[in-house]
Amino acid sequence: MGNILNIIDSRNDFKNVDGLLPLQCGPFFNNQLDKYFEYKFCNLDDIDDSTNYFYIVEISHNPGIPNVIPEILKMNKLIDLVNQDRCKVILGYESEGDIDMTEYNDWYLEFCKPLENKIKFSNFYIFNADLNCQKNNKSKINFFPSTNHMECAAHDLNHMINYQGGHQVTEMDYDFQHKTIQDIDIDKKTKHFLSFMRGMHNHRRALASYFEHNDLWYNNIISFLKIEWDYTDAIPEMLPEKYWESHSKLNDREAVEIDTQNLKNKQSFSTTFTTKWEFYEETFLSVVSETLYDNDKLYFTEKICKPIMCLHPFILVTSPHSLKKLQEFGYKTFHPFIDESYDNEEDGLKRMQMIFDELDKFRARPIQELKDWWKEILPILEHNQKVFLELGKNKSTRIKYMEKLND
């Protein structure tokens, strides 16, 4: 099949199914895929007997998967192609990493397993941003753990450097600027932490409680937009008791904004390159609260890309073993100056306390000691940025996987 993707058009098939996106409106058809493949669309009634096909459905949120698969199984002509190994069905859900694999496996066991003697589920593929999805998959459907967020950000940064002079217009009152290690002026650093918090997941409520407890909002660079803030008295399960009173105070605190004051829509603006260089120039450490904190999921978004792109050390408030995965990708982290043993702790409450302990120790260090540390880690910061840029220059694992499926 070469570099042509022969695709049976799914655009008109599931207009009343919840949880789907129109074809080519989600993350599956991205700039990298456009670069390496040509697309040829056809209707199911117009297929060629000598051609193999893909049938691609883009998922907008989790329920889309159990909603659409039963509908696909009703398409007898398509299923005949699947059973003949002439069509691979791809469900693209790379925007999130939130599939509950236990629930999914139970659903598959109840709904799909009885049909295994009639349908070749091994020709179904789910692309998902949870890097543990295939490991936790117990079905015959294949899962591809996707790093699409990181790959797209790296690709876009390279494009910006090569064709836009390292600048990109943002919705803010500043442009994003690509910087190199030579642009860093350590003497401008006066604040400990940089942290962005928009959606209020429980682990971000916990982190906000730490900032509230220590009154860190305005002597650091911290955003706390309180998007989807729905306060209840329920304490986040990962929040140590010492900070419970501070959590209750968050309900009365106004949103803390650092660069979104003029945005009309503070919920859905693009965040990958809405990053002001001065934020990184003035601070010593990024406190990155990724989207998930779950033990069984591992999910990277643009949130971890930002400090890597901008030459900044980080502490990562997310699922366990995330630093280990970054290291497997070739990035270097910041142990022993930061005790990163928190990354191995699978108890969410203990892990959060260990992170808070590291933030306390970091704040207690003299500013000169932090500056001296920065001089030592400049090679690490440069290395990480180079690894990230190489990710955008080279053929990604996702593209290689699609080439294998298309072979």
Secondary structure in CASP SS format (residue, H / E / C, confidence):
PFRMAT SS
TARGET T0000
AUTHOR 0000-0000-0000
METHOD secondary structure of the structure
MODEL  1
M C 1.00
G C 1.00
N C 1.00
I E 1.00
L E 1.00
N E 1.00
I E 1.00
I E 1.00
D C 1.00
S C 1.00
R C 1.00
N C 1.00
D C 1.00
F C 1.00
K C 1.00
N C 1.00
V C 1.00
D C 1.00
G C 1.00
L E 1.00
L E 1.00
P C 1.00
L C 1.00
Q C 1.00
C C 1.00
G C 1.00
P C 1.00
F C 1.00
F C 1.00
N C 1.00
N H 1.00
Q H 1.00
L H 1.00
D H 1.00
K H 1.00
Y H 1.00
F C 1.00
E E 1.00
Y E 1.00
K E 1.00
F E 1.00
C E 1.00
N C 1.00
L H 1.00
D H 1.00
D H 1.00
I C 1.00
D C 1.00
D C 1.00
S C 1.00
T C 1.00
N C 1.00
Y E 1.00
F E 1.00
Y E 1.00
I E 1.00
V E 1.00
E E 1.00
I E 1.00
S C 1.00
H C 1.00
N C 1.00
P C 1.00
G H 1.00
I H 1.00
P H 1.00
N H 1.00
V H 1.00
I H 1.00
P H 1.00
E H 1.00
I H 1.00
L H 1.00
K C 1.00
M C 1.00
N H 1.00
K H 1.00
L H 1.00
I H 1.00
D H 1.00
L H 1.00
V H 1.00
N H 1.00
Q C 1.00
D C 1.00
R C 1.00
C E 1.00
K E 1.00
V E 1.00
I E 1.00
L E 1.00
G E 1.00
Y E 1.00
E C 1.00
S C 1.00
E C 1.00
G C 1.00
D C 1.00
I C 1.00
D C 1.00
M H 1.00
T H 1.00
E H 1.00
Y H 1.00
N H 1.00
D H 1.00
W H 1.00
Y H 1.00
L H 1.00
E H 1.00
F H 1.00
C H 1.00
K H 1.00
P H 1.00
L H 1.00
E C 1.00
N C 1.00
K C 1.00
I C 1.00
K C 1.00
F H 1.00
S H 1.00
N H 1.00
F E 1.00
Y E 1.00
I E 1.00
F E 1.00
N E 1.00
A C 1.00
D C 1.00
L C 1.00
N C 1.00
C C 1.00
Q C 1.00
K C 1.00
N C 1.00
N C 1.00
K C 1.00
S C 1.00
K C 1.00
I C 1.00
N E 1.00
F E 1.00
F E 1.00
P E 1.00
S C 1.00
T C 1.00
N H 1.00
H H 1.00
M H 1.00
E H 1.00
C H 1.00
A H 1.00
A H 1.00
H H 1.00
D H 1.00
L H 1.00
N H 1.00
H H 1.00
M H 1.00
I H 1.00
N H 1.00
Y H 1.00
Q C 1.00
G C 1.00
G C 1.00
H E 1.00
Q E 1.00
V E 1.00
T C 1.00
E C 1.00
M C 1.00
D C 1.00
Y C 1.00
D E 1.00
F E 1.00
Q E 1.00
H C 1.00
K C 1.00
T C 1.00
I H 1.00
Q H 1.00
D H 1.00
I C 1.00
D C 1.00
I H 1.00
D H 1.00
K H 1.00
K C 1.00
T C 1.00
K E 1.00
H E 1.00
F E 1.00
L E 1.00
S E 1.00
F E 1.00
M E 1.00
R E 1.00
G E 1.00
M C 1.00
H C 1.00
N H 1.00
H H 1.00
R H 1.00
R H 1.00
A H 1.00
L H 1.00
A H 1.00
S H 1.00
Y H 1.00
F H 1.00
E H 1.00
H H 1.00
N C 1.00
D C 1.00
L C 1.00
W C 1.00
Y C 1.00
N C 1.00
N C 1.00
I E 1.00
I E 1.00
S E 1.00
F E 1.00
L E 1.00
K E 1.00
I E 1.00
E C 1.00
W C 1.00
D C 1.00
Y C 1.00
T C 1.00
D C 1.00
A C 1.00
I C 1.00
P C 1.00
E C 1.00
M C 1.00
L C 1.00
P C 1.00
E H 1.00
K H 1.00
Y H 1.00
W H 1.00
E H 1.00
S H 1.00
H H 1.00
S H 1.00
K H 1.00
L H 1.00
N H 1.00
D H 1.00
R C 1.00
E C 1.00
A C 1.00
V E 1.00
E C 1.00
I C 1.00
D C 1.00
T C 1.00
Q C 1.00
N C 1.00
L C 1.00
K C 1.00
N C 1.00
K C 1.00
Q C 1.00
S C 1.00
F C 1.00
S C 1.00
T C 1.00
T C 1.00
F C 1.00
T C 1.00
T C 1.00
K C 1.00
W H 1.00
E H 1.00
F H 1.00
Y H 1.00
E H 1.00
E C 1.00
T E 1.00
F E 1.00
L E 1.00
S E 1.00
V E 1.00
V E 1.00
S E 1.00
E C 1.00
T C 1.00
L C 1.00
Y C 1.00
D C 1.00
N C 1.00
D C 1.00
K C 1.00
L C 1.00
Y C 1.00
F C 1.00
T C 1.00
E H 1.00
K H 1.00
I H 1.00
C H 1.00
K H 1.00
P H 1.00
I H 1.00
M H 1.00
C C 1.00
L C 1.00
H C 1.00
P C 1.00
F E 1.00
I E 1.00
L E 1.00
V E 1.00
T C 1.00
S C 1.00
P C 1.00
H C 1.00
S H 1.00
L H 1.00
K H 1.00
K H 1.00
L H 1.00
Q H 1.00
E H 1.00
F C 1.00
G C 1.00
Y C 1.00
K C 1.00
T C 1.00
F C 1.00
H C 1.00
P C 1.00
F C 1.00
I C 1.00
D C 1.00
E H 1.00
S H 1.00
Y H 1.00
D H 1.00
N H 1.00
E C 1.00
E C 1.00
D C 1.00
G H 1.00
L H 1.00
K H 1.00
R H 1.00
M H 1.00
Q H 1.00
M H 1.00
I H 1.00
F H 1.00
D H 1.00
E H 1.00
L H 1.00
D H 1.00
K H 1.00
F H 1.00
R H 1.00
A H 1.00
R C 1.00
P C 1.00
I H 1.00
Q H 1.00
E H 1.00
L H 1.00
K H 1.00
D H 1.00
W H 1.00
W H 1.00
K H 1.00
E H 1.00
I H 1.00
L H 1.00
P H 1.00
I H 1.00
L H 1.00
E H 1.00
H H 1.00
N H 1.00
Q H 1.00
K H 1.00
V H 1.00
F H 1.00
L H 1.00
E H 1.00
L H 1.00
G H 1.00
K H 1.00
N C 1.00
K C 1.00
S C 1.00
T H 1.00
R H 1.00
I H 1.00
K H 1.00
Y H 1.00
M H 1.00
E H 1.00
K H 1.00
L H 1.00
N C 1.00
D C 1.00
END
